[in-house]
Amino acid sequence: MNHFQFTDEQFIEIREIWRDINSQCKLLQEQTGCPDSEIVKMIDSAKSYWENKR
């Protein structure tokens, strides 16, 4: 079992990255009319990339 933990500073940075992702997705959606389902597909693709990167 992995007992990895982020420091408080790293966790704050991760939250900022997530906020930026949400902001960028919202802008993309406003500019293109892209439905939520397409945004989810893009996020799932990124997730898959990181899961398979090992």
Secondary structure, DSSP 4 states (H G I P E B T S, - for coil): -------HHHHHHHHHHHHHHHHHHHHHHHHH---HHHHHHHHHHHHHHHHH--
